[in-house]
Amino acid sequence: MYRQVFIKDFSQLGMDLKSFLKEEIAYLPLSSAIEDTFKRNPLFTRQMQYIALDAIATKFLSEEALAVWTEPYADLIEERDFCVSIVMAGNLPLVGFHDLLTVLASGRRAMVKVSSKDSSLLPAISEALFSINHYWIDRITFTDNLPEVVEMLIATGGEKTSQYFKNHYSKVPGIIRGSKSSIAVITGSESEEDLERLGKDIFLYFGMGCRSVSSLLLPEDYDLGKLTSALSPSENYVKCDLYRAAYLYQKAISVVSEEWFEDGGFFIFKRDTTTPPPLGVVGIYLYSDKKNIENYIIKHSKSIQCVVNYNYNNNFIEPGKSQYPELDDYADGINSLEFILKNS
């Protein structure tokens, strides 16, 4: 019974979000949350928030997707009073929504600590859920501070933050995630449309997500001009004063230090930069054969979330798809739904 209610209510939420995005219905709390979020963090532009909402509604909240996702665990999913505490990152709008959805899919309650950078959107969406079914009011709690004692923890943050949670809550079952980024492999055989779609992987959310492609592996003789031209339409994703200031700063630093770079007009390519590179920079690494690619991936495996345009771990992510994960595309490859069900 619980699973059926979950699928019904969350698929309705998905339909309501789509109607909101199409301006077919007005939902003032979410409109206000979008404005508040933009004021708190100018990099969370209205466009980026709308894209995040659309991705959630489309990929996570369809009735079919929810049913298929939970079907293997149908006999285990049941309402329980067990509470999973969630600490959400703030690098992308609604980046922690999947964690909340997973906890509620399992039948457990959720205690959520949102990031100060993204503290309005999820409560507003939760209010929309509560209006669909008041039952969920008692299943979601928002908190500014986690209690000293928790039953289970799912936390995402920087390396120092994740290490703190590993130490502080070492005696409870948990999933603790640190910082990661993604790469794409270019072979030279890509069409112009493939390269244009790659712009979404690189520039959506200003490249700040763990699924954002921040570095490219290119053949040694690759024509960067072709790639720069194909990526030019993606400038529409990053029209923001903060981003442009970061791009111009990185460009100026490279000029002064006489480092090699290639100017893309709204970003720069740099070789062998930090991982992930600074805002406004796309890292490039040159390879001569497939062995070079494999060696790079092995060397950086602990910091790579996704590999785009290359068969990695029996998974091929097409250009333009890294920012649109399916429900079972679990962060760090850890099946969080299964983890919750087995450890609570």
TIDRENVEX-221015 format. One record per residue: residue in three letters; x, y, z of N, C-alpha, C, CB in turn. Coordinates in steps of 0.05 Angstrom, whole numbers, plus 5000, padded with zeros to 4 digits. Glycine has a CB too. Example, Ala and Ser with C-alpha at 12.3 -4.5 7.8 and 13.67 -1.06 7.14 Angstrom:
TIDRENVEX-221015
ala/5264/4886/5156/5246/4910/5156/5264/4934/5156/5226/4911/5181
ser/5257/4955/5142/5273/4979/5143/5258/5001/5157/5282/4988/5114
END
This chain:
TIDRENVEX-221015
met/5016/4976/5000/5000/5000/5000/5017/5025/5000/4981/5000/5024
tyr/5038/5025/5017/5055/5049/5019/5067/5056/4992/5078/5045/5040
arg/5078/5035/4978/5091/5040/4952/5072/5053/4932/5103/5014/4941
gln/5047/5043/4932/5027/5053/4913/5021/5083/4919/5002/5037/4915
val/5019/5090/4945/5014/5118/4952/5038/5135/4944/5009/5120/4983
phe/5062/5125/4949/5086/5140/4942/5087/5146/4912/5111/5124/4950
ile/5082/5126/4896/5083/5129/4866/5061/5149/4858/5079/5102/4852
lys/5037/5145/4868/5015/5163/4861/5020/5192/4868/4989/5153/4875
asp/5029/5197/4892/5032/5225/4901/5056/5238/4888/5036/5226/4931
phe/5078/5224/4885/5101/5237/4873/5099/5240/4842/5126/5221/4879
ser/5084/5222/4829/5079/5226/4801/5060/5250/4797/5067/5201/4788
gln/5042/5254/4816/5025/5278/4815/5042/5303/4819/5002/5277/4836
leu/5061/5302/4837/5079/5324/4842/5094/5331/4816/5099/5318/4864
gly/5103/5310/4802/5117/5314/4776/5099/5328/4756/5127/5288/4765
met/5074/5320/4754/5056/5333/4736/5051/5362/4744/5029/5318/4735
asp/5049/5367/4770/5044/5395/4779/5069/5412/4773/5038/5395/4809
leu/5093/5401/4776/5117/5417/4770/5118/5423/4740/5142/5402/4779
lys/5111/5405/4724/5111/5410/4695/5090/5431/4688/5104/5384/4679
ser/5067/5430/4701/5047/5451/4696/5056/5478/4705/5020/5443/4710
phe/5070/5478/4727/5081/5504/4737/5102/5515/4717/5095/5499/4765
leu/5119/5498/4707/5140/5507/4688/5127/5517/4662/5160/5484/4683
lys/5105/5505/4654/5091/5514/4630/5073/5538/4635/5075/5491/4619
glu/5073/5547/4660/5056/5569/4669/5026/5563/4665/5063/5594/4652
glu/5020/5537/4668/4991/5529/4666/4978/5532/4694/4989/5500/4657
ile/4994/5530/4715/4984/5535/4742/5004/5554/4756/4981/5508/4758
ala/4994/5569/4774/5011/5587/4790/5014/5575/4818/4998/5616/4792
tyr/5039/5575/4827/5044/5565/4854/5063/5585/4867/5056/5536/4854
leu/5052/5604/4881/5067/5627/4892/5090/5619/4910/5049/5645/4906
pro/5087/5599/4928/5110/5592/4945/5135/5584/4929/5103/5569/4963
leu/5131/5569/4907/5154/5561/4890/5165/5584/4874/5146/5538/4871
ser/5148/5602/4865/5157/5626/4851/5174/5643/4870/5133/5642/4840
ser/5164/5646/4894/5179/5662/4914/5206/5648/4921/5163/5666/4939
ala/5205/5622/4922/5230/5607/4929/5251/5610/4907/5224/5577/4933
ile/5242/5611/4882/5260/5615/4860/5273/5642/4861/5246/5611/4833
glu/5258/5662/4867/5269/5689/4870/5288/5691/4894/5246/5710/4873
asp/5280/5679/4916/5297/5680/4940/5323/5666/4935/5282/5667/4964
thr/5322/5643/4921/5346/5628/4915/5365/5644/4897/5339/5601/4902
phe/5354/5657/4878/5371/5674/4860/5384/5697/4875/5354/5685/4837
lys/5370/5709/4894/5381/5730/4910/5404/5720/4928/5359/5744/4927
arg/5401/5696/4939/5421/5685/4956/5446/5677/4940/5410/5660/4970
asn/5442/5667/4916/5465/5658/4900/5460/5664/4870/5469/5627/4904
pro/5472/5686/4860/5467/5694/4832/5475/5673/4811/5483/5719/4827
leu/5491/5653/4819/5497/5631/4800/5474/5612/4798/5522/5617/4809
phe/5455/5613/4816/5431/5597/4814/5410/5614/4799/5420/5587/4842
thr/5416/5618/4773/5398/5635/4758/5370/5623/4755/5410/5641/4729
arg/5351/5639/4748/5324/5629/4744/5325/5606/4723/5305/5651/4736
gln/5340/5610/4702/5342/5590/4681/5352/5564/4692/5360/5600/4658
met/5373/5565/4708/5385/5540/4719/5365/5526/4738/5411/5547/4734
gln/5350/5542/4753/5330/5530/4771/5308/5517/4755/5318/5551/4790
tyr/5299/5530/4734/5278/5518/4717/5288/5492/4704/5269/5538/4695
ile/5313/5492/4695/5324/5467/4683/5325/5445/4704/5352/5473/4672
ala/5333/5451/4728/5334/5431/4750/5307/5420/4756/5347/5443/4775
leu/5287/5438/4757/5260/5429/4763/5249/5412/4740/5241/5454/4766
asp/5255/5419/4716/5245/5403/4693/5258/5376/4693/5251/5418/4667
ala/5284/5375/4698/5298/5349/4699/5287/5330/4720/5328/5353/4704
ile/5281/5342/4743/5269/5326/4765/5241/5315/4757/5267/5342/4791
ala/5225/5333/4747/5197/5326/4740/5197/5305/4717/5182/5350/4731
thr/5216/5308/4698/5216/5291/4675/5229/5264/4680/5230/5304/4652
lys/5252/5264/4693/5268/5240/4696/5261/5224/4722/5297/5246/4696
phe/5253/5238/4743/5249/5225/4769/5219/5220/4776/5261/5242/4790
leu/5201/5237/4766/5174/5238/4778/5152/5229/4758/5168/5265/4788
ser/5159/5213/4739/5138/5201/4722/5128/5176/4736/5148/5195/4693
glu/5103/5169/4733/5092/5145/4746/5107/5120/4737/5062/5142/4739
glu/5113/5119/4711/5127/5095/4701/5155/5092/4713/5129/5096/4671
ala/5170/5115/4713/5197/5114/4724/5198/5106/4753/5211/5141/4720
leu/5179/5117/4769/5178/5110/4798/5171/5081/4802/5158/5128/4812
ala/5152/5071/4786/5144/5043/4788/5167/5024/4781/5120/5037/4771
val/5181/5029/4759/5203/5012/4751/5225/5013/4771/5213/5020/4723
trp/5231/5036/4781/5253/5040/4800/5248/5024/4826/5257/5069/4807
thr/5225/5025/4836/5219/5012/4862/5210/4983/4860/5198/5028/4876
glu/5203/4974/4836/5193/4947/4833/5211/4925/4845/5189/4941/4803
pro/5238/4926/4841/5254/4905/4852/5254/4903/4882/5283/4909/4843
tyr/5244/4924/4895/5244/4925/4925/5216/4926/4936/5260/4950/4934
ala/5197/4919/4920/5169/4921/4928/5163/4906/4954/5151/4911/4906
asp/5175/4883/4958/5170/4868/4982/5183/4879/5007/5179/4839/4978
leu/5203/4897/5003/5217/4908/5025/5207/4936/5033/5247/4910/5019
ile/5195/4950/5015/5186/4977/5020/5161/4977/5037/5180/4992/4993
glu/5163/4991/5060/5140/4993/5078/5145/5017/5096/5138/4967/5096
glu/5123/5028/5106/5125/5051/5124/5138/5043/5150/5097/5063/5130
arg/5159/5057/5157/5173/5053/5183/5179/5079/5196/5198/5036/5179
asp/5183/5079/5222/5188/5103/5236/5218/5110/5236/5179/5101/5265
phe/5234/5093/5226/5263/5097/5224/5268/5123/5208/5277/5073/5210
cys/5287/5139/5218/5293/5165/5206/5321/5166/5194/5289/5188/5227
val/5322/5174/5169/5348/5179/5155/5353/5208/5154/5347/5166/5126
ser/5376/5216/5165/5384/5245/5164/5399/5250/5138/5401/5252/5189
ile/5393/5272/5125/5405/5279/5099/5418/5307/5102/5384/5279/5077
val/5443/5308/5095/5457/5334/5093/5462/5340/5064/5485/5334/5109
met/5450/5361/5054/5450/5366/5025/5472/5386/5018/5423/5376/5016
ala/5484/5382/4995/5504/5401/4984/5489/5425/4973/5521/5387/4962
gly/5504/5445/4966/5492/5470/4955/5505/5479/4930/5494/5492/4975
asn/5517/5460/4915/5531/5469/4890/5512/5472/4867/5553/5449/4884
leu/5489/5458/4868/5469/5460/4846/5442/5463/4858/5470/5435/4828
pro/5423/5476/4844/5396/5477/4854/5384/5449/4857/5379/5494/4835
leu/5373/5443/4881/5359/5418/4886/5377/5394/4882/5335/5416/4868
val/5403/5396/4887/5421/5374/4882/5415/5351/4900/5450/5383/4885
gly/5403/5356/4923/5397/5334/4942/5369/5322/4939/5401/5344/4970
phe/5354/5330/4919/5327/5320/4916/5326/5289/4914/5313/5332/4892
his/5345/5278/4899/5345/5249/4895/5348/5234/4922/5367/5240/4876
asp/5365/5245/4940/5368/5232/4966/5342/5232/4982/5390/5247/4982
leu/5328/5255/4982/5302/5256/4995/5282/5237/4983/5291/5285/4995
leu/5281/5236/4957/5263/5218/4943/5269/5189/4950/5264/5222/4912
thr/5294/5182/4951/5302/5155/4957/5294/5147/4986/5333/5152/4954
val/5298/5164/5005/5290/5158/5032/5260/5154/5034/5299/5181/5051
leu/5245/5171/5021/5216/5168/5023/5207/5144/5006/5202/5193/5012
ala/5221/5137/4985/5214/5113/4970/5217/5088/4987/5231/5111/4945
ser/5237/5088/5005/5242/5065/5022/5221/5061/5044/5269/5068/5035
gly/5205/5082/5049/5185/5081/5070/5195/5093/5097/5177/5053/5075
arg/5220/5103/5097/5231/5115/5121/5225/5145/5122/5262/5110/5123
arg/5227/5157/5146/5224/5185/5149/5250/5199/5142/5215/5193/5178
ala/5249/5225/5135/5272/5240/5127/5275/5265/5145/5271/5248/5098
met/5299/5269/5155/5306/5294/5168/5327/5308/5150/5318/5289/5198
val/5320/5331/5141/5336/5344/5120/5349/5370/5129/5319/5350/5096
lys/5376/5371/5126/5390/5396/5130/5398/5407/5102/5416/5392/5149
val/5385/5428/5094/5391/5439/5067/5415/5458/5069/5366/5454/5056
ser/5427/5463/5047/5449/5482/5046/5438/5511/5048/5465/5479/5020
ser/5454/5528/5060/5446/5557/5061/5444/5569/5034/5466/5572/5079
lys/5458/5557/5014/5457/5568/4987/5432/5560/4972/5481/5558/4971
asp/5418/5540/4982/5394/5529/4969/5374/5520/4990/5402/5505/4950
ser/5365/5539/5005/5348/5532/5028/5318/5537/5024/5357/5549/5052
ser/5311/5546/5000/5283/5553/4996/5268/5534/4977/5281/5580/4985
leu/5282/5524/4957/5268/5508/4937/5256/5482/4947/5287/5501/4914
leu/5271/5467/4962/5261/5441/4971/5238/5444/4991/5283/5425/4984
pro/5239/5462/5010/5215/5466/5027/5190/5474/5011/5221/5487/5048
ala/5194/5490/4990/5171/5498/4974/5160/5475/4958/5180/5520/4954
ile/5177/5458/4948/5167/5434/4934/5154/5415/4953/5191/5419/4919
ser/5165/5413/4978/5152/5396/4998/5125/5406/5005/5170/5395/5023
glu/5121/5432/5006/5095/5443/5012/5075/5435/4990/5096/5474/5014
ala/5085/5435/4965/5068/5426/4943/5060/5397/4946/5082/5431/4916
leu/5079/5381/4955/5073/5352/4961/5052/5350/4983/5099/5337/4969
phe/5055/5366/5004/5037/5365/5027/5008/5372/5018/5046/5384/5049
ser/5006/5390/4998/4979/5397/4989/4967/5374/4973/4981/5422/4972
ile/4983/5357/4962/4973/5333/4948/4963/5312/4968/4995/5321/4929
asn/4979/5309/4989/4972/5289/5010/4985/5298/5036/4981/5260/5002
his/4968/5305/5056/4978/5314/5082/4995/5293/5096/4955/5323/5099
tyr/4992/5269/5088/5007/5247/5100/5037/5253/5102/5003/5221/5085
trp/5048/5266/5081/5077/5270/5079/5087/5291/5098/5084/5278/5051
ile/5070/5306/5110/5079/5326/5130/5095/5313/5153/5055/5342/5141
asp/5086/5290/5161/5099/5276/5183/5122/5259/5174/5079/5258/5197
arg/5128/5259/5148/5150/5242/5138/5175/5258/5131/5141/5226/5114
ile/5172/5285/5130/5195/5302/5123/5198/5324/5145/5191/5315/5095
thr/5222/5326/5155/5229/5347/5175/5253/5362/5165/5234/5335/5203
phe/5251/5389/5166/5274/5405/5159/5287/5416/5185/5266/5429/5141
thr/5313/5416/5185/5328/5424/5209/5352/5441/5201/5337/5400/5225
asp/5360/5459/5219/5384/5475/5215/5409/5460/5225/5382/5502/5229
asn/5405/5442/5244/5427/5428/5256/5419/5399/5261/5437/5441/5282
leu/5436/5381/5254/5430/5353/5259/5434/5347/5289/5449/5334/5242
pro/5418/5329/5300/5422/5321/5328/5448/5305/5331/5399/5304/5338
glu/5457/5302/5355/5482/5288/5360/5479/5258/5353/5490/5291/5390
val/5455/5248/5357/5450/5220/5352/5431/5217/5328/5438/5206/5377
val/5439/5204/5307/5422/5198/5284/5421/5168/5279/5432/5214/5259
glu/5401/5159/5265/5398/5130/5260/5413/5123/5234/5369/5123/5257
met/5414/5140/5215/5428/5136/5190/5434/5163/5177/5412/5118/5170
leu/5456/5165/5163/5464/5191/5151/5471/5188/5122/5488/5202/5167
ile/5460/5206/5106/5469/5210/5078/5478/5239/5076/5446/5203/5058
ala/5504/5243/5070/5515/5270/5070/5532/5274/5046/5531/5276/5096
thr/5531/5298/5035/5547/5305/5012/5560/5333/5017/5530/5306/4986
gly/5585/5335/5011/5599/5361/5015/5627/5359/5006/5598/5369/5044
gly/5643/5380/5013/5671/5381/5006/5686/5360/5022/5682/5409/5010
glu/5712/5358/5017/5728/5338/5030/5730/5341/5060/5757/5338/5018
lys/5733/5366/5070/5734/5371/5098/5707/5364/5111/5741/5400/5104
thr/5685/5372/5099/5659/5367/5109/5653/5337/5111/5637/5381/5093
ser/5659/5323/5089/5654/5294/5088/5671/5280/5109/5659/5283/5060
gln/5695/5289/5113/5712/5276/5133/5701/5280/5161/5741/5286/5131
tyr/5691/5304/5166/5678/5310/5192/5655/5291/5197/5668/5339/5193
phe/5638/5287/5178/5615/5269/5182/5624/5240/5185/5596/5272/5158
lys/5644/5232/5171/5655/5205/5174/5664/5201/5203/5677/5199/5154
asn/5678/5221/5214/5688/5218/5241/5666/5221/5262/5709/5239/5246
his/5649/5240/5258/5629/5247/5279/5607/5226/5281/5617/5274/5273
tyr/5600/5214/5258/5578/5195/5258/5588/5167/5249/5555/5204/5239
ser/5611/5160/5258/5625/5136/5249/5610/5110/5258/5653/5135/5259
lys/5594/5112/5279/5581/5088/5290/5553/5083/5278/5579/5091/5320
val/5545/5099/5259/5518/5094/5247/5522/5088/5217/5499/5119/5251
pro/5504/5072/5206/5506/5067/5177/5503/5093/5161/5486/5047/5168
gly/5518/5096/5140/5516/5121/5125/5529/5120/5098/5529/5144/5141
ile/5522/5139/5082/5535/5144/5056/5545/5172/5056/5514/5140/5032
ile/5572/5175/5056/5584/5201/5057/5599/5206/5031/5604/5203/5081
arg/5591/5228/5017/5603/5234/4991/5620/5259/4992/5581/5237/4970
gly/5643/5257/4979/5661/5281/4977/5658/5294/4949/5690/5273/4982
ser/5677/5310/4942/5676/5325/4917/5684/5308/4894/5693/5351/4919
lys/5670/5310/4872/5677/5296/4847/5670/5313/4824/5663/5268/4845
ser/5680/5306/4800/5673/5320/4776/5673/5299/4754/5693/5343/4769
ser/5667/5307/4729/5664/5288/4707/5682/5296/4684/5635/5286/4699
ile/5686/5277/4666/5703/5282/4642/5688/5272/4617/5730/5268/4645
ala/5697/5280/4594/5687/5270/4569/5711/5263/4552/5669/5291/4555
val/5708/5242/4536/5729/5233/4518/5720/5240/4489/5734/5202/4521
ile/5737/5255/4475/5732/5263/4448/5750/5246/4430/5737/5294/4443
thr/5737/5233/4410/5753/5216/4392/5760/5230/4365/5738/5191/4386
gly/5745/5250/4358/5748/5264/4333/5727/5256/4312/5776/5258/4322
ser/5712/5235/4319/5691/5226/4300/5664/5237/4307/5690/5196/4300
glu/5662/5254/4327/5637/5265/4336/5625/5284/4314/5640/5280/4362
ser/5599/5284/4312/5586/5303/4295/5585/5331/4308/5557/5294/4287
glu/5579/5351/4293/5576/5378/4305/5554/5378/4326/5571/5399/4283
glu/5533/5363/4321/5510/5361/4340/5520/5349/4366/5487/5346/4328
asp/5536/5328/4364/5547/5315/4389/5563/5336/4405/5566/5292/4381
leu/5579/5352/4392/5596/5371/4406/5578/5394/4417/5617/5383/4387
glu/5557/5402/4403/5539/5422/4414/5525/5411/4439/5519/5430/4393
arg/5517/5386/4438/5503/5374/4461/5523/5372/4485/5492/5347/4455
leu/5548/5368/4479/5568/5367/4500/5569/5393/4516/5596/5361/4489
gly/5561/5415/4504/5560/5440/4518/5542/5439/4542/5550/5462/4499
lys/5520/5424/4541/5503/5421/4565/5518/5407/4587/5478/5405/4558
asp/5534/5387/4581/5549/5373/4601/5569/5391/4615/5563/5348/4589
ile/5580/5410/4599/5601/5427/4610/5590/5451/4624/5619/5436/4587
phe/5570/5465/4612/5562/5491/4621/5536/5493/4637/5561/5509/4598
leu/5519/5473/4636/5495/5473/4653/5504/5475/4682/5478/5448/4649
tyr/5491/5492/4697/5498/5497/4725/5526/5508/4729/5495/5471/4742
phe/5536/5521/4707/5563/5534/4707/5585/5514/4712/5563/5556/4728
gly/5580/5488/4707/5600/5468/4711/5607/5462/4740/5625/5477/4697
met/5588/5467/4758/5594/5464/4787/5585/5438/4798/5581/5486/4802
gly/5573/5421/4783/5562/5396/4793/5582/5373/4791/5537/5389/4780
cys/5577/5351/4806/5594/5328/4805/5590/5314/4778/5588/5309/4828
arg/5567/5318/4765/5563/5307/4738/5570/5326/4716/5534/5298/4736
ser/5581/5349/4723/5590/5369/4703/5616/5360/4691/5592/5397/4716
val/5618/5361/4665/5643/5355/4651/5661/5379/4654/5638/5347/4621
ser/5683/5375/4669/5702/5398/4673/5728/5394/4658/5707/5401/4702
ser/5732/5369/4648/5757/5364/4634/5751/5346/4609/5778/5350/4652
leu/5766/5351/4588/5763/5336/4563/5789/5322/4556/5754/5355/4540
leu/5786/5297/4548/5809/5282/4537/5807/5283/4507/5809/5252/4548
leu/5828/5294/4494/5828/5299/4465/5851/5285/4452/5829/5329/4460
pro/5847/5276/4426/5870/5266/4411/5891/5288/4408/5861/5256/4383
glu/5916/5280/4406/5938/5299/4405/5936/5319/4382/5965/5285/4403
asp/5924/5310/4359/5923/5328/4336/5895/5340/4333/5930/5312/4311
tyr/5880/5342/4354/5852/5351/4352/5851/5381/4346/5837/5345/4377
asp/5832/5389/4329/5827/5416/4322/5809/5430/4342/5815/5419/4293
leu/5821/5446/4360/5805/5459/4381/5785/5479/4369/5823/5472/4401
gly/5792/5490/4347/5774/5510/4334/5747/5498/4328/5787/5521/4309
lys/5746/5474/4319/5721/5460/4314/5704/5457/4339/5726/5432/4302
leu/5717/5450/4361/5703/5447/4387/5694/5474/4397/5721/5433/4407
thr/5711/5494/4396/5703/5520/4405/5679/5531/4391/5727/5540/4402
ser/5678/5527/4365/5655/5536/4349/5630/5521/4357/5661/5532/4319
ala/5632/5495/4361/5608/5479/4368/5597/5486/4395/5615/5450/4367
leu/5615/5495/4413/5607/5501/4441/5596/5529/4444/5630/5498/4460
ser/5599/5546/4423/5591/5574/4425/5562/5578/4433/5597/5588/4399
pro/5542/5562/4423/5515/5567/4432/5510/5563/4462/5496/5548/4417
ser/5528/5549/4475/5525/5544/4504/5530/5569/4521/5543/5522/4513
glu/5540/5590/4508/5544/5615/4523/5517/5624/4536/5555/5637/4505
asn/5495/5616/4524/5469/5624/4535/5464/5613/4563/5447/5615/4516
tyr/5478/5591/4569/5474/5579/4596/5489/5594/4618/5484/5550/4595
val/5509/5609/4610/5527/5621/4631/5527/5651/4630/5555/5610/4627
lys/5505/5663/4622/5503/5692/4621/5498/5702/4649/5481/5702/4602
cys/5519/5709/4663/5517/5717/4691/5543/5733/4697/5515/5692/4710
asp/5539/5755/4711/5562/5773/4716/5584/5759/4732/5553/5798/4732
leu/5576/5742/4752/5596/5728/4768/5612/5709/4751/5582/5713/4791
tyr/5599/5695/4733/5613/5676/4716/5632/5691/4698/5593/5659/4700
arg/5623/5712/4685/5640/5727/4666/5664/5738/4680/5624/5749/4652
ala/5660/5748/4705/5683/5759/4720/5703/5737/4725/5673/5771/4746
ala/5694/5713/4731/5712/5690/4736/5727/5683/4711/5696/5666/4747
tyr/5713/5682/4689/5726/5676/4663/5747/5696/4656/5705/5675/4640
leu/5741/5722/4659/5760/5743/4652/5784/5742/4671/5747/5771/4653
tyr/5779/5735/4696/5801/5733/4715/5820/5711/4707/5790/5728/4744
gln/5809/5687/4701/5826/5665/4694/5841/5670/4668/5809/5639/4690
lys/5829/5684/4650/5842/5692/4625/5865/5711/4630/5822/5705/4605
ala/5861/5731/4648/5881/5750/4655/5905/5737/4669/5870/5772/4672
ile/5899/5719/4687/5920/5704/4702/5937/5688/4682/5908/5686/4723
ser/5925/5676/4663/5940/5660/4643/5957/5677/4626/5920/5644/4626
val/5947/5701/4619/5963/5720/4602/5988/5729/4618/5946/5744/4594
val/5983/5737/4643/6005/5748/4659/6026/5727/4665/5994/5759/4686
ser/6017/5702/4670/6036/5681/4676/6047/5667/4651/6022/5660/4693
glu/6038/5676/4628/6048/5666/4602/6043/5636/4599/6077/5672/4599
glu/6021/5627/4610/6013/5599/4608/5997/5595/4582/5996/5590/4632
trp/6000/5571/4570/5984/5566/4546/5955/5565/4552/5993/5540/4533
phe/5938/5577/4536/5909/5574/4538/5897/5580/4511/5897/5593/4560
glu/5873/5571/4507/5858/5577/4483/5832/5591/4491/5852/5551/4466
asp/5827/5614/4480/5803/5630/4488/5779/5621/4473/5809/5660/4485
gly/5758/5613/4487/5733/5605/4474/5713/5627/4473/5722/5582/4488
gly/5720/5651/4482/5702/5674/4482/5686/5678/4507/5682/5670/4459
phe/5680/5656/4521/5667/5657/4547/5678/5637/4566/5636/5654/4544
phe/5699/5623/4558/5714/5604/4574/5741/5602/4562/5699/5576/4576
ile/5760/5589/4577/5786/5584/4565/5792/5554/4568/5808/5601/4578
phe/5806/5543/4549/5817/5516/4551/5845/5519/4564/5819/5502/4523
lys/5851/5502/4583/5878/5501/4594/5887/5472/4596/5879/5515/4622
arg/5912/5467/4592/5923/5439/4594/5931/5433/4623/5946/5436/4576
asp/5927/5408/4631/5937/5398/4656/5931/5416/4680/5967/5393/4654
thr/5907/5426/4681/5899/5443/4703/5890/5427/4727/5877/5463/4695
thr/5882/5440/4748/5872/5426/4772/5846/5412/4765/5868/5446/4795
thr/5839/5392/4781/5814/5377/4777/5796/5380/4801/5820/5347/4772
pro/5772/5392/4798/5763/5405/4774/5776/5432/4771/5732/5408/4774
pro/5777/5443/4746/5789/5469/4742/5772/5491/4753/5795/5474/4712
pro/5783/5515/4756/5767/5538/4766/5744/5545/4747/5786/5562/4770
leu/5725/5560/4758/5703/5570/4743/5713/5586/4718/5684/5588/4760
gly/5702/5580/4695/5711/5594/4671/5732/5579/4655/5720/5621/4677
val/5741/5556/4666/5763/5541/4653/5753/5513/4647/5788/5540/4672
val/5760/5503/4623/5755/5476/4615/5782/5462/4612/5738/5473/4589
gly/5787/5442/4628/5813/5429/4626/5815/5410/4602/5818/5413/4652
ile/5838/5408/4589/5842/5389/4568/5867/5373/4573/5843/5404/4540
tyr/5865/5347/4565/5887/5329/4568/5890/5314/4541/5883/5309/4592
leu/5913/5313/4530/5918/5301/4504/5926/5272/4507/5939/5317/4489
tyr/5915/5255/4489/5922/5227/4490/5930/5218/4462/5899/5210/4501
ser/5946/5197/4461/5956/5186/4435/5942/5160/4428/5986/5182/4436
asp/5933/5145/4449/5919/5120/4443/5900/5113/4466/5939/5097/4439
lys/5886/5091/4463/5866/5083/4483/5879/5077/4510/5851/5058/4473
lys/5903/5068/4510/5916/5062/4535/5920/5087/4552/5944/5049/4530
asn/5925/5110/4539/5928/5136/4553/5901/5143/4567/5936/5158/4533
ile/5879/5138/4553/5853/5144/4564/5848/5127/4589/5831/5139/4543
glu/5853/5101/4586/5849/5082/4609/5866/5090/4633/5854/5053/4600
asn/5891/5097/4627/5909/5104/4649/5900/5129/4663/5938/5109/4638
tyr/5890/5149/4648/5880/5174/4660/5856/5167/4678/5872/5194/4638
ile/5837/5151/4668/5813/5145/4684/5821/5130/4709/5794/5129/4667
ile/5839/5111/4707/5847/5096/4731/5861/5114/4751/5867/5073/4723
lys/5878/5132/4742/5892/5150/4759/5873/5169/4774/5912/5167/4744
his/5852/5177/4761/5833/5197/4773/5807/5185/4781/5829/5220/4754
ser/5806/5158/4783/5780/5145/4787/5766/5154/4812/5784/5115/4788
lys/5780/5160/4833/5768/5168/4858/5754/5196/4857/5788/5168/4881
ser/5762/5211/4837/5751/5238/4835/5732/5241/4811/5773/5259/4833
ile/5727/5220/4796/5710/5221/4772/5682/5210/4779/5722/5205/4749
gln/5662/5226/4773/5634/5217/4777/5624/5204/4751/5616/5240/4785
cys/5627/5217/4728/5617/5207/4703/5639/5209/4681/5592/5222/4694
val/5637/5191/4662/5654/5192/4638/5634/5194/4615/5674/5168/4636
val/5635/5215/4600/5617/5220/4578/5630/5212/4551/5607/5249/4577
asn/5614/5200/4533/5623/5193/4507/5645/5172/4507/5633/5218/4493
tyr/5643/5154/4527/5663/5132/4528/5651/5110/4546/5691/5142/4540
asn/5655/5085/4538/5644/5063/4553/5660/5059/4578/5643/5037/4536
tyr/5648/5066/4601/5662/5065/4626/5645/5050/4646/5668/5094/4637
asn/5656/5029/4658/5641/5012/4677/5615/5001/4664/5634/5027/4702
asn/5617/4993/4639/5594/4982/4624/5572/5002/4621/5584/4956/4637
asn/5579/5027/4621/5558/5048/4618/5568/5070/4599/5553/5061/4646
phe/5551/5076/4580/5557/5097/4560/5538/5120/4563/5556/5085/4531
ile/5549/5144/4569/5533/5168/4572/5536/5184/4547/5541/5184/4598
glu/5515/5188/4533/5516/5204/4508/5521/5233/4514/5490/5201/4492
pro/5534/5248/4496/5538/5277/4500/5511/5290/4504/5552/5289/4475
gly/5510/5308/4524/5486/5323/4530/5469/5309/4551/5470/5327/4506
lys/5477/5285/4561/5459/5270/4579/5470/5269/4608/5456/5243/4569
ser/5494/5279/4614/5505/5275/4641/5489/5289/4662/5533/5285/4642
gln/5475/5312/4655/5460/5327/4674/5431/5318/4676/5461/5356/4667
tyr/5425/5296/4663/5397/5285/4664/5398/5256/4672/5384/5288/4636
pro/5407/5250/4696/5409/5223/4705/5382/5209/4709/5424/5221/4731
glu/5382/5183/4706/5358/5167/4712/5357/5162/4742/5358/5140/4697
leu/5335/5151/4752/5332/5146/4780/5353/5127/4791/5304/5136/4786
asp/5361/5108/4775/5381/5089/4785/5410/5096/4778/5375/5062/4773
asp/5414/5122/4770/5442/5132/4766/5451/5143/4793/5443/5154/4744
tyr/5459/5125/4811/5466/5133/4838/5493/5146/4839/5465/5108/4857
ala/5495/5167/4856/5521/5180/4859/5541/5161/4871/5518/5205/4878
asp/5565/5162/4861/5588/5145/4869/5582/5116/4864/5594/5150/4899
gly/5562/5109/4849/5556/5082/4843/5544/5066/4866/5580/5068/4834
ile/5536/5080/4887/5525/5066/4911/5494/5067/4909/5535/5080/4937
asn/5482/5044/4909/5453/5042/4908/5441/5050/4935/5443/5014/4900
ser/5434/5076/4937/5425/5086/4963/5398/5075/4972/5423/5116/4962
leu/5381/5068/4953/5355/5056/4961/5360/5028/4973/5336/5054/4937
glu/5376/5013/4961/5383/4986/4972/5397/4989/4998/5400/4971/4952
phe/5415/5008/5001/5430/5012/5026/5411/5018/5049/5450/5035/5022
ile/5392/5036/5044/5373/5043/5065/5356/5019/5074/5354/5066/5056
leu/5346/5004/5054/5329/4981/5060/5344/4959/5075/5318/4970/5034
lys/5370/4956/5069/5385/4935/5082/5396/4943/5110/5408/4927/5064
asn/5397/4968/5115/5410/4978/5140/5391/4992/5159/5433/4995/5133
ser/5365/4989/5156/5346/5002/5173/5323/4984/5180/5336/5028/5160
END
